[in-house]
Amino acid sequence: SLGDRVARIGQLPFLGGLVLREDDEPRRAHRGNSAQRLLSLRGALAVPAPLAEALAEHPGPVLLVDDFTDTGWTIAVAAGL
């Protein structure tokens, strides 16, 4: 994954990735204004248990990596998790 490669290059531990809930897959292609895009992300991302455990073991700043950025809402929502 892109995150894994960035972690290796930056000599950072790769803790894992967020998951897109399967029932929210159709929302991924949703287009609209900023408010509509933010609304489409509500509840769409999840922190899997192994990642939650890794985050608990590595308190402190984390580097979030998104392989595609358009409006920035995905990374903003991810940061809030």
DRENKELUM-882984 format. One record per residue: x, y, z of N, C-alpha, C, O in turn; residue in one letter. Coordinates in steps of 0.02 Angstrom, whole numbers, plus 50000, padded with zeros to 5 digits. Example, Ala and Ser with C-alpha at 12.3 -4.5 7.8 and 13.67 -1.06 7.14 Angstrom:
BEGIN
506604971650390506154977550390506604983550390507124983450423A/506424988850354506844994750357506455000250394506705005750402S/
END
This chain:
BEGIN
500424994150000500005000050000500445006250000501035006050017S/500155011749980500515018049980500745019850051501315022050060L/500315018850100500495020350169501085016250193501525018750228G/501095009950175501645005550194502305007950163502825008050196D/502275009850100502885012250066503135018850096503735019750105R/502675023450111502865029750142503175028450210503665031650228V/502885023850248503155022150314503865019350308504305021250347A/503975014850260504645012050251505155017450233505695017650262R/504975021650187505435027050166505575031750224506145033950234I/505055033450261505135038050317505365034850382505435038150433G/505495028250379505705024450437505215025250496505425026450553Q/504575024550480504045024950529503705018250534503695014450485L/503415016550591503045010250595502395010950556502035015950561P/502245005750516501605005650480501105002150526501184996150540F/500595005750548500125002950596499524999650563499194995550595L/499375001350502498804998450468498395003750432498615009450425G/497815001750411497385006450373496675006250397496445001450427G/496325011550382495615011850395495255007650343495535006150290L/494645005850357494255002050308493625005850290493335009450331V/493425005050228492795007750204492275002350217492324996750192L/491765004050255491254999050270490924996850205490755000850162R/490844990350198490594987450135489914990250115489794991250055E/489484991450163488824994050146488845001250121488345003850096D/489425004550127489495011350104489875011950038490025017450016D/490035006450007490425006449945490115010949891490495014649858E/489455010849880489185015049827489295022549840489305026549793P/489365024449903489465031549919490135034049894490225040049885R/490595029649884491275031449865491275035849802491685040449796R/490845034449757490835038149694490395044349697490315047849647A/490095045649755489635051349762489995057949747490545059149771H/489675061949709489935068649694489405073749713488805072249712R/489615079449731489155084849749489545090449781490155090849774G/489195094749816489545100149848489895097649911489835091749929N/490265102049943490665100050001490255097050057490455091950086S/489685099950071489255097350125488995090350107488965086050151A/488815089250045488575082650023489125077450027488995071750046Q/489735079350009490295074650013490435072750086490555066950102R/490425077750130490535076350201489985071850228490125067050264L/489365073150211488805069050233488885061850208488715057150244L/489135060950147489205054250119489735050250156489735044050152S/490185053550192490715050050229490505048250300490845044250333L/489955050950323489745049650392489635042150402489195039150370R/490025039250446489965032150461490265027550409490215021450416G/490575030250357490835026050304491515023050319491695017750292A/491905026250363492575023750379492575020450448492205022550493L/492975015350456493015011850520493745010350536494165009350492A/493875010050602494545008150626494505000750644494174998950692V/494844996450607494834989250623495184988050690495624991850710P/494994982650723495274981050790496034980850791496324983750837A/496374977650743497104977550746497414984550743497914985950776P/497114989050705497354995850701497234999450767497665003250790L/496654998550796496505001650861497004999450914497235003550954A/497184993050914497674990550961498364993650948498714995550995E/498554994050885499204996950867499245004350887499755006650910A/498695007950878498675014950897498735015850972499045020550996L/498435011251010498475011451083499195010251106499415013051156A/499565006151069500255004551087500745009951063501305010251087E/500535014251017500965019450989500635026350997500435029350948H/500565028651059500245035251068500685040751038501295040051033P/500365045851018500745051450989500505052950919499985050450897G/500865057050884500655058950817500665053050769501075048450775P/500215053250721500205048250668500205051950601499955057550596V/500465048650550500465051350483499905047950444499925041850434L/499405051750423498865049050383499035049950309499265055250289L/498925044750270499075044950198498455042950160498145037850174V/498265047050112497695045550069497965045049998498325049449975D/497785039849962498055038849894497725043449843497975044049787D/497175046649861496845051349816496515056749858496145055249904F/496655062949841496355068549877496025073149828496335075449780T/495385074649840495015079249798494815085249841495065090749831D/494375084149888494145089549931494505089649998494515094750032T/494795084050018495125083550083494675081050138494895080150194G/494035079850122493575077650174493735070650200493655069450260W/493965066150158494115059350182494655059550234494595056250286T/495185063250223495735063450270495515067250333495745065550388I/495095072250326494845075850385494415071350429494475071450490A/493975067450397493555062750435493995057350467493885055550525V/494485054850430494935049850457495305052450518495395048850567A/495525058650516495885061650572495435062050634495685061650690A/494795062750624494335063150680494185056450713493915056250768G/494365050950680494245044450710494745043050764494735037750795L/
END
